[in-house]
Amino acid sequence: MVNENDVRQPPLYRSEDWWAVWLGLFIFILGLGNLFGADILGWVVKTNVWLDLSKALSPVSAAYKGMPGILSLVLTYLFLLVLTSIGAVSMRGDVKRFAIGFSVIFWITYLCWMAGSYAYIAATPDTLKKMGIPWSLSLTGESGFIIALIAGLLIGNLFPGAARYLEEAAKPEWFVKTAIVILGATIGVKACESAGLATTVLFRGLCAIVEAYLIYWPIVYFISRKYFKLTPEWAAPLASGISICGVSAAIATGGAIRSRPVVPCVVSSLVIVFAVVELLILPFLAQTFLYHEPMVAGAWMGLAVKTDGAAAASGAITDALIRAKALSALGVNYEKDWILMAAVTTKVFIDIFIGIWAFVVAVIWVYGIDRRPGEKVARGEIWQRFPKFVIGYVITFLVLLVIGFSAPQLVKTAKAGILEADSLRGIFFALTFFSIGLVSNFRTLRQEGMAKLAGIYLLCLFGFIIWIGLLISWIFFHGVHPPIVGG
């Protein structure tokens, strides 16, 4: 029998989960300063796709364009160092060791992110002409996450002494949960902007995302359990990561079922790697076979590619490729960005439901998976399991939605501030992947079945998820075309 008094959590000021909420909401509130004429976060650093290293960094706001990029980076580092150190003190960490570790992690991570933004690595096909280069690997700036992951893995496995010292500040779950709280505001802005888009695309996009929850998830979970003998602890985050929204969904699910930290971290690394693979393949498949159905192609990118950045990049590439193919093969000149809009809109609807899905999974685990015969479930158990950072995600999303619907004229101003906060979200994501690598031991990963997980991901993604996504996209978007230029 479970005694309710035995089900306890740390106080709000000592919980990593709650500190993700506090940091995310604080950054979000600063971002809203633009609504009151105060550009509070405009000095935050932004990493650009670059050929000239001197142009790699810049402040995110044009209001600070006179500030050197390196100064913007230093100020961003100091700002995050202070915020995270306050959290470390509240959570009873070794603040001196944390500050030193965070400093090392920040600078290595940012160098990795800058390397990943080099034009010949990051520039997508639709931007090659603008960049003045003939080719690129087209990996987008998210390749910096992969470089950071690899750097973390090398340090963690080749220099274990250094890794142990840095572990005090290597907190991938805290970093990514904070990023997700900020993400809610970004999704809220996109949802506000989508309110003015074609009703057909919005409705069909909403219908299409149902398949991610009702078809993908149970099939992936069943295959993982039945044929690969994964434990529920591994099968659930993997199913969410493959099926729904990649990193964010895997972290939320891991929190809901109280998995060990290594579980969503490993799944998250797989999500990023496979998202890059999809980014390199799917847009060109769409150009070859779907140029007659451009909106189907856009929705397909939103349903199939599992990270926000890669999904948006895939949509942009597909938009450019299909418009070029339609013009040359059909003589039809489609308006720009409608295909991208279909991809982003579909992805936004998927992101919105992360919090709902976390609650559903928590209920299932409390009353089904983890419940033992004759054992009473404490009334507060669902709340204890519910990932609190999702509350922050929902708050930031709803605040932006309320602003958008009650005062549409403020959306553009709010968006500027939220984009500044979103630059910090990107940094938290980058810190996440370096930290994942740092705390991941190859021997441990082999013991946990990393190869098996990658095999399941490969089988499910290319075996049925991509193709079911294509079918659903076809069902809901077949016959819908973008406006024609001059038409």
HELIX and SHEET records of a PDB file:
HELIX    1   1 GLU A    4  ASP A    6  5                                   3    
HELIX    2   2 GLU A   16  GLY A   31  1                                  16    
HELIX    3   3 LEU A   32  PHE A   36  5                                   5    
HELIX    4   4 LEU A   53  LYS A   55  5                                   3    
HELIX    5   5 ALA A   62  TYR A   64  5                                   3    
HELIX    6   6 GLY A   69  SER A   90  1                                  22    
HELIX    7   7 VAL A   95  GLY A  116  1                                  22    
HELIX    8   8 ALA A  119  ALA A  122  1                                   4    
HELIX    9   9 PRO A  125  THR A  127  5                                   3    
HELIX   10  10 LEU A  128  MET A  131  1                                   4    
HELIX   11  11 SER A  143  LEU A  158  1                                  16    
HELIX   12  12 PRO A  160  LEU A  166  1                                   7    
HELIX   13  13 PRO A  172  SER A  194  1                                  23    
HELIX   14  14 THR A  199  ALA A  208  1                                  10    
HELIX   15  15 VAL A  210  GLU A  211  1                                   2    
HELIX   16  16 ALA A  212  TYR A  216  3                                   5    
HELIX   17  17 TRP A  217  LYS A  226  1                                  10    
HELIX   18  18 PRO A  232  SER A  240  1                                   9    
HELIX   19  19 GLY A  241  CYS A  245  3                                   5    
HELIX   20  20 GLY A  246  ILE A  257  1                                  12    
HELIX   21  21 VAL A  262  PHE A  289  1                                  28    
HELIX   22  22 PRO A  294  ALA A  304  1                                  11    
HELIX   23  23 ASP A  308  LEU A  330  1                                  23    
HELIX   24  24 TRP A  338  ILE A  352  1                                  15    
HELIX   25  25 ILE A  354  ILE A  364  1                                  11    
HELIX   26  26 TRP A  365  ILE A  369  3                                   5    
HELIX   27  27 GLU A  381  ARG A  385  1                                   5    
HELIX   28  28 PHE A  389  SER A  406  1                                  18    
HELIX   29  29 PRO A  408  LEU A  410  5                                   3    
HELIX   30  30 VAL A  411  LEU A  438  1                                  28    
HELIX   31  31 PHE A  442  GLU A  448  1                                   7    
HELIX   32  32 MET A  450  CYS A  460  1                                  11    
HELIX   33  33 LEU A  461  ILE A  465  3                                   5    
HELIX   34  34 ILE A  466  PHE A  477  1                                  12    
SHEET    1   A 2 VAL A  45  THR A  47  0                                        
SHEET    2   A 2 LEU A  57  PRO A  59 -1                                        
END                                                                             
